[in-house]
């Protein structure tokens, strides 16, 4: 017996040492050399920095907890996904740091890079294992948690204001959660009263009031909504009141989304600790208060798409105590309205809404009763109807009103970037025919100096056919596409570098982007500065007057942005954190063989794809739908109290 205990003690010590060594080596694999560094961030920390020491400790504890204490066994898919992350992350880090993969031509550098990829893959594998353990072993959803949420008997509750408030909150759960979110966001609305108007909606207002021709570049519905709010504000007082009306609309709908997500998670049996964490994420982190006061189209889009996903999840997964009346007319109308709003407030919303509807219609669970089969069919039909109505709006109503669509050339942003990078890096080998084809649609002479890896706007805005008929644009792009294809065969690595440089931070843990970029857009998280007052003095233009002292606004903005510098909390501002959290949750669903629930990940996945072909890298407001859907999807991946096959 003594020999056995000694052997176990030695084995435990050996595993501790092994975890510590693995943590140190994995942390060192993330170190980036400062020589030749051109990344849009502060210079990287040296290999002796305490930051890497702290990371090594975290990795060592992670390995010990996952493999020694929990004894987690990874699935084949988790191992492969971890290796994919390691390769993607190390290549993304190299491209961010040095703007090139040229160093990989050296066999020694290639071997070192592959070793670094393995070192970066191991912590992600452990993270996948830890997440799957939490989701699959009842850590987030326990039967006891449901009993805690149940209202206690009347006799067990002493009379008091606090107890009455709690009782009211339990009886009006959705309204109580909505009020909590609104109250927590209210300070941002008051400090930045009436709100921070983005440049895009400033241009939309010009279109609404006839100062420039109307087009669909910023979204026709967004133009009408914001213009109508400003018009109403001017009727009763000023532009400020119209801006405030739009901000209150954003706050109301976004708080409703958060409340409905939390209500759904309670019905699914998620415990109170997890739900309080989700509530704190929405109510207390500066992200949502910052975007509530930011007047743009993204906040409304996020709320609409999030509510659409909640309703689809309710129909797909269901719950035992559901009333048939709950899923009749108004429920289906919500699916239709939220789907339609998501498709029209931002044109790419159709990419997220339509596939979800198709998946719900195609995939059916054999064990589901007739009632749930009918619910899913009705919801799918409503979602398809919303998609059809959005197509009619965009391709029948809008052209019928004489509104031009200039968005077609935006799809060429990645291609334009590739052409600009090829001219920058290989201008001496580009043929005259290829140069002429590029110059026909873009300002080829200035592309090399205009090119920025992280944002395509400087290149894209040299497009020579803006505002012209769509047919003319398509004809002009035909020779360009031919030149692009011929150059792809000559410069495949340059094209790959241009593409990944434009989206690498959506799935790689690159440093927070800081530095001067075009209009300071790339890497933007929260915007608290109004620029539309610079548009001119015409009284028909939107003008913002913020009465709160600038010092208080600057202090609040510093607090909100300061979270990016807090260890761990900074992950909430990192796009890759959400991308790989959802990847881990999806892998857990596969292990649980709940493949039907994976359908609900389609909007988040397709939103990520949209970000990857968008004009800006690491642009948080583009990525915001994925951020909003992550808590809900992680909760869906948690094993239900009574396991089902969904």
ZIMO-V993162 format. One record per run of one state. SS is the DSSP state (hx for helix, st for strand, lp for the rest). FROM is the first residue (numbers start at 0). LEN is the number of residues. If there is no record, write none. Layout:
BEGIN
ss;from;len
SS;FROM;LEN
SS;FROM;LEN
END
This chain:
BEGIN
ss;from;len
lp;0;1
hx;1;27
lp;28;21
hx;49;20
lp;69;6
hx;75;23
lp;98;3
hx;101;4
lp;105;1
hx;106;30
lp;136;6
hx;142;7
lp;149;4
hx;153;3
lp;156;4
hx;160;11
lp;171;1
hx;172;19
lp;191;4
st;195;2
lp;197;1
hx;198;10
lp;208;6
st;214;1
lp;215;4
hx;219;17
lp;236;2
hx;238;29
lp;267;4
hx;271;12
lp;283;2
hx;285;8
st;293;2
lp;295;2
hx;297;20
lp;317;6
hx;323;4
lp;327;1
hx;328;17
lp;345;3
hx;348;14
lp;362;7
hx;369;31
lp;400;3
st;403;1
lp;404;3
hx;407;19
lp;426;5
hx;431;10
lp;441;2
hx;443;7
lp;450;1
st;451;1
lp;452;2
st;454;1
lp;455;1
hx;456;4
lp;460;9
hx;469;21
lp;490;1
hx;491;10
lp;501;2
hx;503;3
lp;506;11
hx;517;3
lp;520;11
hx;531;4
lp;535;14
hx;549;16
lp;565;3
hx;568;5
lp;573;1
hx;574;18
lp;592;2
hx;594;18
lp;612;3
st;615;1
lp;616;3
hx;619;18
lp;637;9
END
